[in-house]
């Protein structure tokens, strides 16, 4: 039985007010109609404003639309198409695809991890709008737990980390991660786990904005509440069941209306004054000022439910036990060790007046990533902004976003100088280094040896053995001839293909792909073989349309006679 049935009371109250809300809306329309002579009088305006205020205070705010159909790139409008490219029961990954006309752009690819803390991902609309002209944006679109059936299973903090890792695998190692507020912890943990596992898809950089990495630093009212209560208190007082007839009926959740109520209570005077001003704007007929207020609160009041297991695990791990900074946090039973982060550049951003995530809480990430080189770090505190000003508003657009963009551009490629130095040291050390490097094999070499133990030779240029009857060997042999053991002349810069970063370009070379004209002529069978040679990037070529991209890049090139 539901220990706290206030969700049911909330639904009952909302339903009971429906007739009055409808009547108020009819009265509002009547007294605002230009056909009504009272509409231009103080009495008519006052009644219309009062009715609208009642309707707004008692309505349920639905999930807002993105409203980003175009963006301005180099002074020209470019259409934007929003599509889902990855889906799980509790999240979709949305891609803001800019539909350029015959223009090849290689902008930084960004995974924007939106908060799962009550509001929808559209809370970051301003963040997306600011970054979109010069970045390839993907964003996590978290689902309202109220509409996810029990049959879909549970979702906790470990699942959140799994989702982030899976999305990074889907996007590839040429991605930059931006985590805003709450997801700073799971994103930081995901990258730590990937680095510890030597995952080839670790992002190029990670930007944490206003995130509670270490809530012991300058604790705010939110932090103190969580710290002063044990986890049992939260289970008894804020967890309830989704009522019928929602799709998530009987799911244990932390309701969104409680979350937004808590945020408003923290600054109750400010919100009361804002609504009083809205009322006066409507009475005076100041449409522009009223519209700005409505736009903000339409977004602010649109909330979603969180699964109880995710909410409770987050509260306990981040705010009560301080597991991440104390080194006791685990993911699927495996310790989360930020000191393993050595390749991913780290930037932290804080607001001077942030009353939700105190100063120094996000900066703590630098202390935990102790092995990261100094030239891969940056911390910035924006003067004069609170929590929401860290990722939205004029100061974000003018001062924070340009710094983030510059940081990502500076870390768009892996440290090639280190690779050059490593290669030089190998040539000097001779046999002793050769014996060491023999123990560290490339993914393609590992694949060659794995198939070799089964009697199958997949080396570049190798011909298949046996008859054509052995599982289509003739077709496989034809596909292998598309791969070259060495470049035909000067190799092409494969990183010009969207979706191919420096690391993936190197693996393509190791797999026998050196030129645009090679990829441009790939058949479906050859793409399947490419997937086999790049097991960590299976499906990437088809998803990012490498063949079409390579065809455009190779259009003016001449294919060497020795190819094919």
Secondary structure, DSSP 8 states (H G I E B T S, - for coil): --S-THHHHHHHHHHHTHHHHHHHHHHHHHHH-TTSGGGGSHHHHHHHHHHHHHHHHHS----------EEEETTEEEEEEEEEEEEETTEEEEEEEE--SS-----EEEEEE---SSB-GGGGHHHHHHHHTTEEEEEEEE--GGGS-GGG----HHHHHHHHHHHHHHH-TTEEEEEETTHHHHHHHHHHHHHHTT-TT--SEEEEES--S-TTSS--HHHHHHHHS-HHHHHHHTEEE--TTSTTTT-EEE-HHHHHHHHHHHTHHHHHHHHHHHHHHHHHT-HHHHHHHHHHHHHHT-B--EEHHHHHHHIIIIIIS-HHHHT--EETTEE--GGG--SSEEEEEEETT-SSS-TTTTTHHHHHSTTS-GGGEEEEEETT--TGGGTSSHHIIIIIHHHHHHHHHHTSS--HHHHHHHHHHHHHHTHHHHHHHHHS--HHHHHHHHHHTTT---STT----S-TTTTSHHHHHHHHTTS-SS-SSS---GGGSTT--HHHHHHHHHTT---HHHHHT--HHHHHHHHHH-GGGTTHHHHTTHHHHHHHHTTT----TT--
